[in-house]
Amino acid sequence: MPTKEELKDRAFAEIDSRAEELIGLSKQILANPEPGFREFKTAALVGEQFAAMGVPFRSGLGMTGVRGEIIGGSEGPSMAIMGELDSLIVNEHPHADGDTGAAHACGHHCQIAMMLGVTRALMRDDVLPHLSGRILSMAVPAEEYIEIEYRDQLRRDGKIEFLGGKPEFIRLGEFDDVHLAMMMHTTSAPSEKQLCLVGTNNGTVAKKIQFVGKGAHAGGSPHLGINALNAATLAMSAIHFNRETFVDTDTVRVHPIITKGGEAVSAVPADVRMETFVRGKTLDAIMDANRKVDRALRAGAMAMGATVNIQTIPGYLPMLQNDRMQAIFRANAENLVGLENIGRTEHRTGSTDMGDVSALMPVLHPYVGGATGIGHGADYVIQDYQMAVITGAKAMASTVIDLMADGAKEANQVVANHRPDMTSREYLAFMRSLASEETHTDK
């Protein structure tokens, strides 16, 4: 019976032998960026890779998701290893699609390559028989919560219910047979070093807002109109005035944008559209800030005699990570890059739908270096693919081996000692309770 260290050496050898191929796959995805629920080329690539490896898989999950499965040598729990298919839209990015503006300004192209590398390493015939349970390799759509209007139309058309990929996977039951889950993200933050442990993340709800006024000639008869843009501007100011009421430790973030400011400069704006997120460290903080944002929106409409339509859309839950899984990862990270190259961040104020998975089961979501620039910015690029793909894949593979070898003793203990926040059914009921559409008018 090989030791865990011997299994890791075999997995590392496989990843190293495939390094050029895995980095090439990452760069191929980089050159073909696709935003959420549109990742058909990337999903097809994943399917081709699974087929070439002989991994049974299903595709078209949540429109574009792919789920493969490999089975260990004995019974045990199921562990998901994930990568995200989607890109952002950053027109100025050096690798942006010239037609769509889509760009991998967050490193998801490396995640998919990592996931494929880990899958190939673990399915070796001198590794997989010594693991217990199942490894579920998932390529998940639409983590970046963008294009809200487009996704909401998909929802109205019955193609999806939730606007994020992992919530859709939960709705579809793709996590019902999963006991614990892991994925890794790239980072450019120097403080996070080469491999980084992260504690928690903000959760979020999304809002789609329409102010409806009355059109009139902006030069000849503005007094006959109701300026919806002024109503929106007042509402944004009211949101800003509420910022001093947000408790610092709640890490609340509200960042509205106007997506439509009117029809023509010569007409009083009668139809103005906004979108915003309301983020916070806890659900209580999010709900408190959400009430204040709604109040500000109503105030802007009331001041101008306009109407405001407020649609609140379920976003992502705050993310919590499993302490034991983090400890196992840290030991592997130290072996790979040395203690001095391991970072630690207690809380991130961005949001991820891995938070939704963390409400259901123990999860691990560390970070790997290799990037430069500002995340989601035009200058965010991977400079060190050896770190971002190969070291990342090794860190994931070694952690899975520690959990799933030796009769999956560690994984079983993690699952047995974990108390989920909610069941899948409770999660779906809660998320659906967040959705609302309201109209307020005071003329």
N, C-alpha and C positions, 0 to 999 in steps of 0.2 A: 504493500500500500504506500504510494508516494506521499510525502509530506506536503503541507500547503506551500512551503517554499519551493519545492520541486515543481509543483503545479504552476506556480507563478513564473518560474524560469521558463517552462514550456510555453506558457501564454505569451511571455515577453518575446521569446524567440519568434513566435508566429507574427506578432505585431511588428517586430523589427524587420522580418523578411518581407512584410507587406507595406513597409513604410512609404516607399515611393508611390505605390498604388493608392494607398489611403489618402495621402496628401494630394495626389492627382484627382481623386474623387472630390475632395473638398474644394479644390480650385475649379473643377467642372461645375459644381453647384454655385460657386461664387460667380461664375460667368453667366449663369442662367437664373438670376434671382426672381422669386415669385412671392408676392404677398399672400397672406392667409386665405385659405379656402380656394386658392388658385394654383396650388403647387403641383400641378399635374406632371410636369417634366421631372421635377425632383422626386416625386412619389414613384414615377415609372422607373427612375434610376435605382431607387431603393429596391423595388420589386425585382429588377434585373439582377441586382447583387444577391438578393436572397435566393433567387432561382439558381444562380451560378454556384452558390454555396450548398445548395440542396436543403435550404431551410424552408419548411412549409410556412406559408403566409397567406394572409387575407388582405385585400386592398379596398380602396374606396370607402374607408371608415371615416365618418364625418366629412364626406366628400373626397378627401385626398389621403387620409391616414392609412398607414400600413402596419400590420402587426405580424411578426414572425415568432416562431416558437421552437426551442430546442429542449430536449428532455434529458435529464441526468440519469445516472445509473441506478438510482433508487428513489423511492417516494420522498417527498418533502414539500416545502412551501414553494410558491411561485414568486419570482422577483422580476420586476420590469426594469429594463435599461432603456433609456429614451434619448432621442434626439429630436429636434424641432425642425420642421421642413421650411418654415416661412422666412421671408425677408421683411425689411421695412421699405418705406418709400423715401429715399433721400436723393433728390435729383442731382445734387452736386457731388455725390460720392464718385470716386474715380472708377468704380466698377458698376455704376448704375446702368440699368437697362435704358437705352436711348428712347424707347417708346413709352415705357411705363414709369420710369423713375425708380423702379424697385432696386434695392441694393442691400447686400448683407453687411449692414453697419452694426451688427450685434454678434456676429460670429456663429450663427446657427449652421452655416456650412461646415464648420469644424465639428459641431455636435453630431451631425449625421455620419461623418467619417469616423468619429470616435465610436459611435454605436456599432457601426459595421465592423470596425476593427475588433472591438470587444467580442462581438458575436462570433467572428471567425476564430479568435483565440480560444474562446471557451468551448467551441464545438470540436476541437481537436480530439481524435480518438484516444489520445493519452491524457486528456483532461476531463472531458465531459462525463465519462463513466464514473469518475471519482467525485462528481457533484451530485447532490440530492435535490430533487424537485425539478422545477421548470424555469428556464430563462426566457422571458418574453421580450423580444426586441421590438421596440415601438418607434416608428417615425410619426410624430404627431403634428397635425396642422395648426396654424393660426395661434401661436402664442402671443405675438405682438398684437396688442389690442388697438388696431387702427381701422380706417375705412368703415367707421361705424354705420354710416348711411347705407353703404353697399351690403354690409353683413346683416343689418336689420332687414333689408329687403329680402335677403336669402331666408331669414327667419319668417317673414311674412309669407313667403312663397312655400314654406313648409320644408325647405331643404335642410335647415338646421334649427335648433332651438336656442342654443347658447352661442355667444359670439366669440368664444375661445375654444381651442382645440381639445384641451384636456377636460373641460366641463362637458363637451360633446361626447368624448370617449366615456365619461362617467355615465351620461344619460343613456348611451348605447349599451352599457353593461360591459365595456371592455376592461374595466378594472374590477369587476365583480369577483374574478378568480385570482386576483393579485393580492399578495400579502405584504409586500414591501417594494419600494421603488427607488431608483437612483437615476440621476442625470448630472451632467457637468456643463458649465457655461464658461466661455472665455472672459478674460478681464484685461483691462489696460491700466488699472490703477497700480502705481508703483508700491503703495502700501500693502497691496494684496499679494505681492511677490509672485512666485512661480506656481504654487498651489495654495489655495486659500479656503479656509472654513468660514462659513457664514451662518449666523444664528437665525435671524428672522427677516421677513420682508413685509412691507405694507400690503394691505389688501386694497381693493378699489371697487367703486361702482361707476358706471358711465351714465352720462346724461346727454340726450339730444333735445335741443330746445328750439322753438320757433316763436318769434315775436311777430304778431300780425297787427299792422296799423291800417292806414288809409292813404292811398296814393293821391298826389296832387302835383301841380306844376311847382317845382322847387323855386322858380324865380317869380312867377306870376301870382300864385295863390297858395303859398305854403301854409297859410292859416287855415286852409280847408282840409289839410291833411293831418294824419296822425303818424308821427315819425317813429317807426319801429326800430330804427338804428339807435335813436336817442334812448328808447326804452332799454335796449340791450346794453348800451353804454352805461346807463344808470345802474342796471343790474350788476354789471361787472364791477362798478365802483362800490356798490353795496357789499359784494363778495369780499373785495379788498378791505373794506372797513371792518369786516368780521374777523380778519386774520388775528387780531390781538386777543380774540376770545379762544383761539385754538391753543390747547395746552402743548407746550414744547415736547414733552415726552410722548405725546400721541403721534408725532411726526405727520401731521395732516398736510396734505398737498392738494390744492385746487388750482387748476391751470386751464381756464377756458380759452377757446379760440372762436372767432367768427368765421364761419364757412361760406356765408352769403351775406353781403352787406346791403343789398338793394338791387334794383333792376337797371337803373340809369342815373347818371349824375344829375340829370335835369328833373328827376322825379323824386318826391318825398318817398323815402324807403317804406314800403308797405309789407315786405316779407323778408325778415332777417333770421338767419339760422346760426345757431351756436352748438358747439360740443364741448364737454368738459369731463374730466375725471374728478372724483372725490376720493382721495386716498387717505389711509390711516393705518396705524400699527395694530389696532384692535377693531373688532366689529362695532363696539360701542362708540369708539371715536369716529368711525366712518359714518354711522347713522346720525350722530350729533352734527357733524359737519354737513351732511346731506340735508338735514332739516334747515340749517342756516342758509345753505345755497338756494334751496327752494324758496325760502322767505325772501331772499334778495331778488330772485327772479320775479316773484309776484310783485315786489315793491317797484321794480323798474317798469313793469307793465302798468301798474296802478297809477304811477306818477304821470304817465303820458296818455292814459286812457286807452291803452292798447290791450291786446289779448296775448297771453302767453300759453303755449302748449309745452308741457314739460313731460318728457319721456325718461323714466329712470330704468336703466338696463343692468341686470346682474353682471358684475365684473368678475374679480378674482378675490378669493379669501386670503387673509394674511397667512404667510408661510411659517411653519414651525418645523424644526428638524430633530431627528432622533439622536440623542446624545451618544448612545452606544455605537451607532453606525458612524457617527463623526469620529469617535475614538479609534475605530478600526481604520477609517480612511486616513486619519492623521499618522498612524504608525506606518502605513504604506507610503504616504507622502514623504515622511522623513527618510525612508529607505530609498526613495527615488531621487529626491532633490536636496536632502539635508535639512536639518532643523532650522537653520538660519534662512532658508528660502521658503518657509511656510508662513503665510499670513493668516490673520484672523480679523473678521469684521462681525460685530455683534448684531447690527441691524442695517438693512438696506431700505431706502425709501421708495425704490421702484417696486413694481408688482409683477408677479408671475403666476400663471395658472398651476404651477407646481404647488402653490398654496392650497388649491382645491383638493389635490391629491393628498396633501399632508393632513387634511381634516379627516381622511378616511383610513390612513395607514401610516406606518413609519416611513419617512423619506430621508434622502440625502441629496443635497444640491450644492456641492462645492464648486470652486472656480479654478481655472487654469490660466496661466499667463500666456504671453506670446503676442498680445495685441498692443497697439499704440493708438492714441487719439482719444476722443470723448465718445463714450457709448451712445449710439443712435445718431452720431454726428457724421459729417462728410469726411472727417479725417480718421475714422475708426477703421483700421485695417490690421490684418494679421501679418506680422513681420516674421515671426518664428513659428513656422508650421510644425517643426519637430516638437516643440513644446506644446503647442495648442492642440495638435492631433495625436501625436505618438505618445508623449508623456501623459497626456490626458487619458488616452485609451488604456495605458498601463495602470494608471491609478484606479480607474474604474474596474478593470479586469481583476486586479489583485484584491480589491475590496469585495467583489462578488465571490471570489474563491474563498476568502476568509469566512464569508457568511454561509456559503452553500456547500463547502467541503466538510469532511468529518461528520457526515450524516446531517448536514445543515444545522449543527448544534447552535452556532451563533445566531443564525437567522431565526430559528425556532424560539430562542430566548428573547430576541428583539420583539418578535410578534407577541409572545406570551406576556411580556411586561409592558406592552404598549396599550394605552387606552384611547381609542379614537374619539375625536370630538363628536362625530355623528356617523350614522350609517349612510349608505348610498341613498336610500329612500328618504331619510331625514335631510340629507344634503339637497336633493332635488326639490323637496318641499320648501326648504328655506330659500333657495335661489329663486324659485318661482314666486315666492312671497315678496321678493325685492322688486319685481317688475311692476311698473305702474305707468299709466298715461293720464295726465290731468290737464284740464283747460281752465284758466282763470281770466276773467275779464272784469273790468270796472270802468265803464264808460259813462 
